[in-house]
């Protein structure tokens, strides 16, 4: 039996790789503080989504996805600063990918809460 591709896992890995590339660009421009903040929260999204795959319960699963949702909001903040700053490279592609991930995470949380028994 063929295992289905887990879209959110794939999207968060791809996003993390794009964040790494972007933050390396920022570091090359000596924008260390923003690069570090963005790297931490941007890659944490995928780490939490991956961790949720081995959750101990439905509540634990939802909790890990809620942490991912918080990391998404922090990442949006740092990307907004980059977007509005005159001297930062374009981050529109990252913002688009993040919005896509955010929509999926929100749906997963809502769907999981509906079927929550414990």
Phi, psi and omega in degrees: 000128182281132179278135179288147177291136178267101187303314184294324176296313181297317181294322181288327175294312180300318179296315180301319179296321177292322177296317178301313179300314182295316182290330174294324174299314180298317179297323176298335179264007180066032177260061191293319185295309180295319180302315182295314180299314182294320179298316183295307184285324182295323179274340179293333179304305181295323180299318180290321178296318179294318179299324181297337181295339178242034181298150182279339181202173176299320178298319179295319178301310180298317180302315181294322177290328176293324175296317177301319179297321177294319178295326176299315180297319178295319179298319177302319180300308182295322178292326176297318177298317179297317181297319184275346179279138184292332190251024180246148178293157181301133180238018182302319181298317177298317180298319179297315179297319181294321177298320178298312179298318180301316179299318180293314180299317179300317179294320180297316180298312182298315180295318180294324179294323180298321183265012185287127180248329184262000000 
